[in-house]
Amino acid sequence: MRSLKALVIVMGVMLVVGVAGLVVAIALRLAHRAPPPPAAFSAPPLMLPHGSTIETMTVGADRIVLQVDLVDGSVQLIVIDLATGRQLGMIPLQEQQ
């Protein structure tokens, strides 16, 4: 009878330790969850003059610079913010005379 009591006590302790281990494992997994994926990127459309073409594109740390050839033969640079996709400005290029 004494050994049966000891066996029941040992098995009870093992059950308590096992349940505690499960609770700790679940808590650790919940605490170290992967962050949610970033939201989809959307930006306003970039309006180019009719007939113009993008000749080159250069990417910097936080900017994109597009070289646009216009129909009249002139060239301009368009600067775009990478974080928002918004146009920051235009730089017209002219030949020196």
DATAJO-V682174 format. One record per backbone hydrogen bond with DSSP energy under -1.0 kcal/mol. NH is the residue of the N-H (numbers start at 1). CO is the residue of the C=O. If there is no record, write none. Layout:
nh | co
NH | CO
NH | CO
//
This chain:
nh | co
5 | 1
6 | 2
7 | 3
8 | 4
9 | 5
10 | 6
11 | 7
12 | 8
13 | 9
14 | 10
15 | 11
16 | 12
17 | 13
18 | 14
19 | 15
20 | 16
21 | 17
22 | 18
23 | 19
24 | 20
25 | 21
26 | 22
27 | 23
28 | 24
29 | 25
30 | 26
31 | 27
32 | 28
52 | 49
53 | 69
55 | 67
56 | 67
58 | 65
60 | 63
64 | 80
65 | 58
66 | 78
67 | 56
68 | 76
69 | 53
70 | 74
73 | 70
76 | 68
77 | 91
78 | 66
79 | 89
80 | 64
81 | 86
82 | 62
85 | 81
88 | 79
89 | 79
91 | 77
93 | 75
//
